């Protein structure tokens, strides 16, 4: 069965009233990186996924999940 990695990054970011630029600074990446992750164009490394979860105060499993195709 094929699966696709999905994310809730935008949901958690906006719930904390953060812009993409705010989150990018906190995670030490570019705003474009945040944008491409949110739009599921780019799959972050494990290290970046963990860092984003830590910055947002959630588990990595809350941010990223697999969806069956």
Biopython code that builds the backbone (N, CA, C, O; Angstrom):
import numpy as np
from Bio.PDB.StructureBuilder import StructureBuilder

atoms = [
    (1, "UNK", "N", (0.836, -1.176, 0.000)),
    (1, "UNK", "CA", (0.000, 0.000, 0.000)),
    (1, "UNK", "C", (0.889, 1.251, 0.000)),
    (1, "UNK", "O", (1.826, 1.353, 0.792)),
    (2, "UNK", "N", (0.595, 2.173, -0.871)),
    (2, "UNK", "CA", (1.352, 3.415, -0.964)),
    (2, "UNK", "C", (0.853, 4.402, 0.088)),
    (2, "UNK", "O", (-0.334, 4.452, 0.411)),
    (3, "UNK", "N", (1.786, 5.175, 0.604)),
    (3, "UNK", "CA", (1.449, 6.182, 1.604)),
    (3, "UNK", "C", (2.119, 7.504, 1.248)),
    (3, "UNK", "O", (3.130, 7.546, 0.547)),
    (4, "UNK", "N", (1.533, 8.561, 1.744)),
    (4, "UNK", "CA", (2.055, 9.904, 1.498)),
    (4, "UNK", "C", (2.236, 10.600, 2.846)),
    (4, "UNK", "O", (1.364, 10.521, 3.711)),
    (5, "UNK", "N", (3.363, 11.277, 3.021)),
    (5, "UNK", "CA", (3.607, 12.028, 4.243)),
    (5, "UNK", "C", (2.842, 13.342, 4.186)),
    (5, "UNK", "O", (3.012, 14.135, 3.259)),
    (6, "UNK", "N", (2.006, 13.559, 5.179)),
    (6, "UNK", "CA", (1.215, 14.790, 5.271)),
    (6, "UNK", "C", (1.662, 15.538, 6.521)),
    (6, "UNK", "O", (2.378, 14.983, 7.355)),
    (7, "UNK", "N", (1.242, 16.804, 6.656)),
    (7, "UNK", "CA", (1.623, 17.550, 7.854)),
    (7, "UNK", "C", (0.537, 18.530, 8.280)),
    (7, "UNK", "O", (-0.330, 18.926, 7.500)),
    (8, "UNK", "N", (0.624, 18.901, 9.549)),
    (8, "UNK", "CA", (-0.284, 19.886, 10.151)),
    (8, "UNK", "C", (0.501, 21.110, 10.620)),
    (8, "UNK", "O", (0.089, 21.805, 11.549)),
    (9, "UNK", "N", (1.616, 21.359, 9.979)),
    (9, "UNK", "CA", (2.504, 22.442, 10.403)),
    (9, "UNK", "C", (1.783, 23.791, 10.407)),
    (9, "UNK", "O", (1.894, 24.545, 11.373)),
    (10, "UNK", "N", (1.062, 24.094, 9.361)),
    (10, "UNK", "CA", (0.370, 25.384, 9.287)),
    (10, "UNK", "C", (-0.659, 25.516, 10.408)),
    (10, "UNK", "O", (-0.796, 26.586, 11.001)),
    (11, "UNK", "N", (-1.378, 24.438, 10.700)),
    (11, "UNK", "CA", (-2.385, 24.471, 11.769)),
    (11, "UNK", "C", (-1.750, 24.829, 13.109)),
    (11, "UNK", "O", (-2.243, 25.705, 13.820)),
    (12, "UNK", "N", (-0.664, 24.158, 13.449)),
    (12, "UNK", "CA", (0.006, 24.427, 14.723)),
    (12, "UNK", "C", (0.663, 25.798, 14.729)),
    (12, "UNK", "O", (0.658, 26.483, 15.751)),
    (13, "UNK", "N", (1.226, 26.203, 13.601)),
    (13, "UNK", "CA", (1.875, 27.522, 13.521)),
    (13, "UNK", "C", (0.852, 28.633, 13.714)),
    (13, "UNK", "O", (1.066, 29.543, 14.515)),
    (14, "UNK", "N", (-0.257, 28.564, 12.986)),
    (14, "UNK", "CA", (-1.259, 29.635, 13.073)),
    (14, "UNK", "C", (-1.977, 29.624, 14.422)),
    (14, "UNK", "O", (-2.389, 30.678, 14.907)),
    (15, "UNK", "N", (-2.131, 28.452, 15.033)),
    (15, "UNK", "CA", (-2.752, 28.386, 16.365)),
    (15, "UNK", "C", (-1.905, 29.127, 17.399)),
    (15, "UNK", "O", (-2.418, 29.555, 18.433)),
    (16, "UNK", "N", (-0.633, 29.275, 17.126)),
    (16, "UNK", "CA", (0.274, 29.987, 18.024)),
    (16, "UNK", "C", (0.537, 31.422, 17.535)),
    (16, "UNK", "O", (1.430, 32.104, 18.037)),
    (17, "UNK", "N", (-0.246, 31.858, 16.562)),
    (17, "UNK", "CA", (-0.129, 33.220, 15.999)),
    (17, "UNK", "C", (1.267, 33.522, 15.478)),
    (17, "UNK", "O", (1.770, 34.635, 15.625)),
    (18, "UNK", "N", (1.891, 32.511, 14.862)),
    (18, "UNK", "CA", (3.221, 32.695, 14.278)),
    (18, "UNK", "C", (3.109, 32.817, 12.765)),
    (18, "UNK", "O", (2.305, 32.128, 12.137)),
    (19, "UNK", "N", (3.908, 33.685, 12.190)),
    (19, "UNK", "CA", (4.016, 33.744, 10.735)),
    (19, "UNK", "C", (5.025, 32.692, 10.294)),
    (19, "UNK", "O", (5.735, 32.114, 11.117)),
    (20, "UNK", "N", (5.079, 32.453, 8.995)),
    (20, "UNK", "CA", (6.105, 31.542, 8.481)),
    (20, "UNK", "C", (7.488, 32.075, 8.818)),
    (20, "UNK", "O", (8.391, 31.311, 9.159)),
    (21, "UNK", "N", (7.648, 33.387, 8.723)),
    (21, "UNK", "CA", (8.942, 34.007, 9.034)),
    (21, "UNK", "C", (9.300, 33.819, 10.504)),
    (21, "UNK", "O", (10.455, 33.545, 10.829)),
    (22, "UNK", "N", (8.315, 33.966, 11.401)),
    (22, "UNK", "CA", (8.563, 33.764, 12.835)),
    (22, "UNK", "C", (9.071, 32.347, 13.094)),
    (22, "UNK", "O", (10.080, 32.145, 13.770)),
    (23, "UNK", "N", (8.352, 31.375, 12.544)),
    (23, "UNK", "CA", (8.726, 29.977, 12.757)),
    (23, "UNK", "C", (10.089, 29.677, 12.141)),
    (23, "UNK", "O", (10.883, 28.927, 12.709)),
    (24, "UNK", "N", (10.352, 30.258, 10.996)),
    (24, "UNK", "CA", (11.641, 30.045, 10.336)),
    (24, "UNK", "C", (12.790, 30.521, 11.214)),
    (24, "UNK", "O", (13.803, 29.834, 11.344)),
    (25, "UNK", "N", (12.635, 31.684, 11.811)),
    (25, "UNK", "CA", (13.676, 32.200, 12.703)),
    (25, "UNK", "C", (13.859, 31.269, 13.894)),
    (25, "UNK", "O", (14.987, 30.951, 14.271)),
    (26, "UNK", "N", (12.764, 30.836, 14.480)),
    (26, "UNK", "CA", (12.825, 29.961, 15.649)),
    (26, "UNK", "C", (13.472, 28.614, 15.330)),
    (26, "UNK", "O", (14.167, 28.039, 16.168)),
    (27, "UNK", "N", (13.241, 28.112, 14.112)),
    (27, "UNK", "CA", (13.788, 26.813, 13.703)),
    (27, "UNK", "C", (15.117, 26.945, 12.961)),
    (27, "UNK", "O", (15.733, 25.946, 12.588)),
    (28, "UNK", "N", (15.546, 28.178, 12.754)),
    (28, "UNK", "CA", (16.815, 28.467, 12.075)),
    (28, "UNK", "C", (16.851, 27.933, 10.645)),
    (28, "UNK", "O", (17.830, 27.326, 10.211)),
    (29, "UNK", "N", (15.759, 28.177, 9.928)),
    (29, "UNK", "CA", (15.662, 27.837, 8.505)),
    (29, "UNK", "C", (15.078, 29.046, 7.777)),
    (29, "UNK", "O", (14.754, 30.054, 8.404)),
    (30, "UNK", "N", (14.946, 28.946, 6.476)),
    (30, "UNK", "CA", (14.363, 30.049, 5.714)),
    (30, "UNK", "C", (12.831, 29.986, 5.732)),
    (30, "UNK", "O", (12.242, 28.934, 5.977)),
    (31, "UNK", "N", (12.212, 31.117, 5.471)),
    (31, "UNK", "CA", (10.753, 31.158, 5.375)),
    (31, "UNK", "C", (10.292, 30.259, 4.242)),
    (31, "UNK", "O", (9.248, 29.615, 4.344)),
    (32, "UNK", "N", (11.060, 30.211, 3.166)),
    (32, "UNK", "CA", (10.702, 29.359, 2.029)),
    (32, "UNK", "C", (10.690, 27.882, 2.428)),
    (32, "UNK", "O", (9.854, 27.118, 1.945)),
    (33, "UNK", "N", (11.593, 27.484, 3.290)),
    (33, "UNK", "CA", (11.600, 26.093, 3.768)),
    (33, "UNK", "C", (10.292, 25.785, 4.490)),
    (33, "UNK", "O", (9.685, 24.740, 4.253)),
    (34, "UNK", "N", (9.856, 26.683, 5.365)),
    (34, "UNK", "CA", (8.588, 26.487, 6.077)),
    (34, "UNK", "C", (7.443, 26.416, 5.072)),
    (34, "UNK", "O", (6.569, 25.557, 5.185)),
    (35, "UNK", "N", (7.446, 27.304, 4.104)),
    (35, "UNK", "CA", (6.392, 27.329, 3.090)),
    (35, "UNK", "C", (6.344, 26.031, 2.297)),
    (35, "UNK", "O", (5.263, 25.488, 2.069)),
    (36, "UNK", "N", (7.485, 25.531, 1.877)),
    (36, "UNK", "CA", (7.491, 24.309, 1.061)),
    (36, "UNK", "C", (7.113, 23.073, 1.878)),
    (36, "UNK", "O", (6.546, 22.124, 1.336)),
    (37, "UNK", "N", (7.424, 23.076, 3.172)),
    (37, "UNK", "CA", (6.975, 21.968, 4.024)),
    (37, "UNK", "C", (5.463, 22.035, 4.175)),
    (37, "UNK", "O", (4.777, 21.027, 4.003)),
    (38, "UNK", "N", (4.936, 23.215, 4.496)),
    (38, "UNK", "CA", (3.487, 23.370, 4.670)),
    (38, "UNK", "C", (2.712, 22.966, 3.423)),
    (38, "UNK", "O", (1.626, 22.396, 3.521)),
    (39, "UNK", "N", (3.265, 23.259, 2.260)),
    (39, "UNK", "CA", (2.598, 22.930, 1.001)),
    (39, "UNK", "C", (2.944, 21.540, 0.483)),
    (39, "UNK", "O", (2.569, 21.166, -0.628)),
    (40, "UNK", "N", (3.663, 20.782, 1.302)),
    (40, "UNK", "CA", (4.027, 19.395, 1.006)),
    (40, "UNK", "C", (4.818, 19.225, -0.287)),
    (40, "UNK", "O", (4.702, 18.220, -0.989)),
    (41, "UNK", "N", (5.624, 20.239, -0.574)),
    (41, "UNK", "CA", (6.540, 20.184, -1.705)),
    (41, "UNK", "C", (7.861, 19.579, -1.250)),
    (41, "UNK", "O", (8.552, 18.912, -2.021)),
    (42, "UNK", "N", (8.198, 19.819, 0.005)),
    (42, "UNK", "CA", (9.470, 19.388, 0.583)),
    (42, "UNK", "C", (9.201, 18.562, 1.834)),
    (42, "UNK", "O", (8.386, 18.945, 2.674)),
    (43, "UNK", "N", (9.886, 17.432, 1.954)),
    (43, "UNK", "CA", (9.801, 16.596, 3.159)),
    (43, "UNK", "C", (11.033, 16.910, 4.002)),
    (43, "UNK", "O", (12.162, 16.726, 3.548)),
    (44, "UNK", "N", (10.819, 17.382, 5.222)),
    (44, "UNK", "CA", (11.967, 17.754, 6.048)),
    (44, "UNK", "C", (12.764, 16.538, 6.516)),
    (44, "UNK", "O", (12.254, 15.420, 6.580)),
    (45, "UNK", "N", (14.004, 16.789, 6.835)),
    (45, "UNK", "CA", (14.837, 15.736, 7.429)),
    (45, "UNK", "C", (14.268, 15.396, 8.806)),
    (45, "UNK", "O", (13.465, 16.148, 9.359)),
    (46, "UNK", "N", (14.681, 14.290, 9.335)),
    (46, "UNK", "CA", (14.260, 13.899, 10.678)),
    (46, "UNK", "C", (14.675, 14.964, 11.685)),
    (46, "UNK", "O", (13.905, 15.309, 12.581)),
    (47, "UNK", "N", (15.873, 15.478, 11.541)),
    (47, "UNK", "CA", (16.373, 16.502, 12.450)),
    (47, "UNK", "C", (15.488, 17.745, 12.411)),
    (47, "UNK", "O", (15.136, 18.288, 13.457)),
    (48, "UNK", "N", (15.129, 18.194, 11.216)),
    (48, "UNK", "CA", (14.286, 19.382, 11.098)),
    (48, "UNK", "C", (12.878, 19.107, 11.603)),
    (48, "UNK", "O", (12.279, 19.972, 12.242)),
    (49, "UNK", "N", (12.337, 17.933, 11.337)),
    (49, "UNK", "CA", (11.007, 17.580, 11.836)),
    (49, "UNK", "C", (10.989, 17.616, 13.363)),
    (49, "UNK", "O", (10.048, 18.131, 13.965)),
    (50, "UNK", "N", (12.031, 17.068, 13.984)),
    (50, "UNK", "CA", (12.125, 17.094, 15.442)),
    (50, "UNK", "C", (12.272, 18.508, 15.972)),
    (50, "UNK", "O", (11.682, 18.857, 16.995)),
    (51, "UNK", "N", (13.054, 19.321, 15.281)),
    (51, "UNK", "CA", (13.245, 20.707, 15.699)),
    (51, "UNK", "C", (11.937, 21.491, 15.608)),
    (51, "UNK", "O", (11.612, 22.256, 16.516)),
    (52, "UNK", "N", (11.188, 21.309, 14.526)),
    (52, "UNK", "CA", (9.903, 22.002, 14.381)),
    (52, "UNK", "C", (8.933, 21.598, 15.487)),
    (52, "UNK", "O", (8.237, 22.441, 16.053)),
    (53, "UNK", "N", (8.894, 20.310, 15.788)),
    (53, "UNK", "CA", (8.024, 19.826, 16.863)),
    (53, "UNK", "C", (8.431, 20.441, 18.197)),
    (53, "UNK", "O", (7.579, 20.865, 18.978)),
    (54, "UNK", "N", (9.711, 20.487, 18.447)),
    (54, "UNK", "CA", (10.211, 21.062, 19.698)),
    (54, "UNK", "C", (9.855, 22.546, 19.798)),
    (54, "UNK", "O", (9.384, 23.004, 20.839)),
    (55, "UNK", "N", (10.077, 23.285, 18.736)),
    (55, "UNK", "CA", (9.775, 24.722, 18.719)),
    (55, "UNK", "C", (8.292, 24.970, 18.965)),
    (55, "UNK", "O", (7.924, 25.913, 19.666)),
    (56, "UNK", "N", (7.443, 24.126, 18.389)),
    (56, "UNK", "CA", (5.997, 24.306, 18.531)),
    (56, "UNK", "C", (5.436, 23.633, 19.787)),
    (56, "UNK", "O", (4.261, 23.806, 20.110)),
    (57, "UNK", "N", (6.261, 22.876, 20.486)),
    (57, "UNK", "CA", (5.836, 22.240, 21.725)),
    (57, "UNK", "C", (4.872, 21.088, 21.532)),
    (57, "UNK", "O", (3.974, 20.868, 22.345)),
    (58, "UNK", "N", (5.069, 20.348, 20.438)),
    (58, "UNK", "CA", (4.209, 19.187, 20.152)),
    (58, "UNK", "C", (5.085, 17.988, 19.801)),
    (58, "UNK", "O", (6.295, 18.122, 19.614)),
    (59, "UNK", "N", (4.464, 16.824, 19.715)),
    (59, "UNK", "CA", (5.191, 15.626, 19.295)),
    (59, "UNK", "C", (5.334, 15.644, 17.774)),
    (59, "UNK", "O", (4.484, 16.199, 17.077)),
    (60, "UNK", "N", (6.383, 15.050, 17.268)),
    (60, "UNK", "CA", (6.590, 14.990, 15.826)),
    (60, "UNK", "C", (5.424, 14.269, 15.146)),
    (60, "UNK", "O", (5.065, 14.586, 14.012)),
    (61, "UNK", "N", (4.833, 13.288, 15.856)),
    (61, "UNK", "CA", (3.684, 12.557, 15.304)),
    (61, "UNK", "C", (2.446, 13.447, 15.182)),
    (61, "UNK", "O", (1.542, 13.156, 14.400)),
    (62, "UNK", "N", (2.411, 14.529, 15.959)),
    (62, "UNK", "CA", (1.307, 15.483, 15.837)),
    (62, "UNK", "C", (1.461, 16.346, 14.581)),
    (62, "UNK", "O", (0.470, 16.764, 13.982)),
    (63, "UNK", "N", (2.691, 16.603, 14.195)),
    (63, "UNK", "CA", (2.966, 17.441, 13.017)),
    (63, "UNK", "C", (2.904, 16.662, 11.710)),
    (63, "UNK", "O", (2.369, 17.147, 10.713)),
    (64, "UNK", "N", (3.454, 15.457, 11.722)),
    (64, "UNK", "CA", (3.584, 14.675, 10.495)),
    (64, "UNK", "C", (2.893, 13.330, 10.652)),
    (64, "UNK", "O", (2.961, 12.700, 11.707)),
    (65, "UNK", "N", (2.220, 12.895, 9.574)),
    (65, "UNK", "CA", (1.520, 11.609, 9.610)),
    (65, "UNK", "C", (1.467, 11.027, 8.206)),
    (65, "UNK", "O", (1.615, 11.742, 7.214)),
    (66, "UNK", "N", (1.252, 9.720, 8.139)),
    (66, "UNK", "CA", (1.157, 9.031, 6.850)),
    (66, "UNK", "C", (-0.298, 8.874, 6.462)),
    (66, "UNK", "O", (-1.146, 8.547, 7.293)),
    (67, "UNK", "N", (-0.577, 9.110, 5.193)),
    (67, "UNK", "CA", (-1.935, 8.960, 4.667)),
    (67, "UNK", "C", (-1.893, 7.931, 3.534)),
    (67, "UNK", "O", (-1.080, 8.045, 2.617)),
    (68, "UNK", "N", (-2.747, 6.954, 3.600)),
    (68, "UNK", "CA", (-2.824, 5.945, 2.540)),
    (68, "UNK", "C", (-3.344, 6.587, 1.262)),
    (68, "UNK", "O", (-4.243, 7.428, 1.292)),
    (69, "UNK", "N", (-2.767, 6.179, 0.151)),
    (69, "UNK", "CA", (-3.219, 6.701, -1.150)),
    (69, "UNK", "C", (-4.308, 5.833, -1.723)),
    (69, "UNK", "O", (-4.813, 6.114, -2.810)),
]
sb = StructureBuilder()
sb.init_structure("model")
sb.init_model(0)
sb.init_chain("A")
sb.init_seg("    ")
for serial, (resi, resn, name, xyz) in enumerate(atoms, 1):
    if name == "N":
        sb.init_residue(resn, " ", resi, " ")
    sb.init_atom(name, np.array(xyz, "f"), 0.0, 1.0, " ", f" {name:<3s}", serial, name[0])
structure = sb.get_structure()
